[in-house]
Amino acid sequence: MFFIRRPSRDTIERFLAESQHLPMSYGPIGLVQSSEGRSLDEASVVVGHGRHDFERAKAALIAWQQFDLGWVELWPRPSPAHVGAVVAVLIKHLGFWSLNGCRVAYESGANGPNVFGYAYVTLPNHAESGEELFEVSIDPRTDDVSYRIRATSKPQAMLARIGQPIVRALQARFRRDSAEAMRRAIAEREARS
């Protein structure tokens, strides 16, 4: 949904309530975990070092701090990060706002204690149709803590189709800003420790 002004809290809450039982608008789920299927956008950056930073990164991901960007917000606040949870992504771009529904589809990290994350899939009220994985990991050899985003999408709304070059630029900006938000979150959690 697109808005000329920032939607009110009531509008966002109504959007979330209406999104609860919507079907996912993307499939098959899980393509971002492999290199098969659609083209993928990916960013992977080192955001910390050591087991404590990994635990901080996990806590930041659970709190959706990768969305604390100023121009992107996640609703509800706080948001659950478990399979089945419905969230709304509020984005300010080019003088207008969009509100986009997503559902957490699966968790990653089943292969052991060194990876944690989850992916959400778009709902029909999202401007795009796709899947996005947010993941943190610790390399047991180097102790580097990495944050990774992996996504695939295609336009679903007419405005997204028309503005595809702008959409792609905003997606790239989100990947960069999100990594920086994770670095900040880890540093803030360390300062509070």
N, C-alpha and C positions, 0 to 999 in steps of 0.2 A: 504494500500500500504506500502511496506517495502522498506527501503533505506539503503545503506551502509554508506552514509554520510547524514548529515543534509540537507533536501531539501531546495532549494533556496526559497526566497520570491515569485518569479515568479511561481515556481512549486506549492507552497502552494495556491497561488491565482488561478491558473488554476484548481487545485483540487477542490477548493471551487466553482468555476464557473461550473464545470462539475457535482458537487453534487446537485446543486439547484433544479433540477427536478427529481432526483432519488426517487424511492418509498422507504418507510420504509422497513427494512428487519426483522422486529419483530412485533408480534401481539399475542394476542389482547393487545392493549394499555391500561395501567392503572393497570396492575397486581401488581406493586410495591406499590400501595396504599392500597391493601388488603393483607391478609395473604394466599389467595388462589393461586393456580397455582404452578408455578415453585418454586424451593428453592430460598430464598432471602438472600442477604448479606446486613447487616445493621450495621451502626455505628451511635450512637447518643451521643453527648458530650455537656456539658455546656461550652459556649464560652463567656458568659458575664452575667450581672445582671442589670435589670431595663429597662425601656422604651427607654432610650437613646441608650443603647447597642443593643436593638432590632432594632431600626431604623438604627444604624450603620451596623448591621448584614444584614439587608435587602439591604442596599446600596452596601455592599460588594458582596452579591449574585447577584444583578443586574449587577455588574461590573465583574462577573465571577472570583472574587479573590480567590475562592477555587481552582483554577487551577494555581495560581502563585507559582509553586513548584520548578522551575529550570529544573527538568527532565520531566515535563509535561507543555505544553503551549496550549492555546486556540486561534484559529484564526477565523475570522478576529479580528484585534485589533483596537478599541474596538469592542466587539461583542454584537449584540442585544440579549436580553433575553426575547423575546416575541414569542408566538406560531407561528410556521412556519419558524422561523429563522434557517438557516443552519450554522453549525459551524464545524470546523475541530480540532480534538485533535491530537497534535503532541507529541509523546512520545519517549524519549531516553531510550533504555534499552539494556543491554548486548552488547554494542558496535555497535548497529545499531538503526535505527529510524523507527517509523511507523507513518502513517498519516491516521486518521480515521474519516469518515463523520458521522454527527449526525444532527437530526432536533428536535427543541423544539416542543414537542407534546401537552403539556398542562401545565396549571398553577395549583398550589395547594393553599390552603388557602381560598377557597370560603366559608368556614364555619365561618369566622369572622376575626376580626382585629388582632388576636394573632398568626396567622400562615401565612407565605409567602414562596413561592417556585415555582419551575417548574421542569419538567422532560424532558429529551431528549430520543429519540429513535434512534437506529443505522440505518445507510443506508447500501446498499449492498457493499460499498467500505470500510467498517469497518471490522477489524479483528474478532470482536465478533458480535453476534446478541443479542440485549437486550434493556433494558430500565433502566434509572438511574434517581432517584429523588433527588433533592437538596432542602432542606427546613430549614427554621429557624422558631422558635416559642418562645413565652414567656409564662411561666406558670403564670396565674393570681394569684395563691395562694402564690408562692415563689418569683416571679419576675425573676427566672432563665431564661436565654436565651440559647436555645439549637440549635445546628446545627445537622441535620440528613441527612445521605445518605442512600438510600435504592435502591438496584439494583438486577437485575437478568440478566443472560447472558449465552450464550453457544458459543463455538467456531464456527466461520464461515469460516475463512481462514485456509488453511492447516497448516501453521506455528503455528497458535494458537491452533490447535488440537494437533499437535505433542508436543508443549511446554506447555500444559495445567497446569502442576504444577507450572511452572514459571509464567504463566499468572495469576493464582490464587494468587500467592505471590505478584505480582505487583498490583493487585486489592486491596489486603489488605493494602499494603503500601500506595496506593493512598488514601484510606479512612483515615488512620492515618495522613498522611501529609496534606491532605485537611482540616481536622479539625484544625490542627495547623496553616495553612494559614488563616483560618477564625479568629482564636484568634488574630493573628498578625494584620489582616486587621482592626479589631475592635479597637485594641489598637492604631494603627496608626491614625485612624479616630478620636479617642478620643484626641490624642496628638495635632491634628490640630485644634480641637474645641476651 
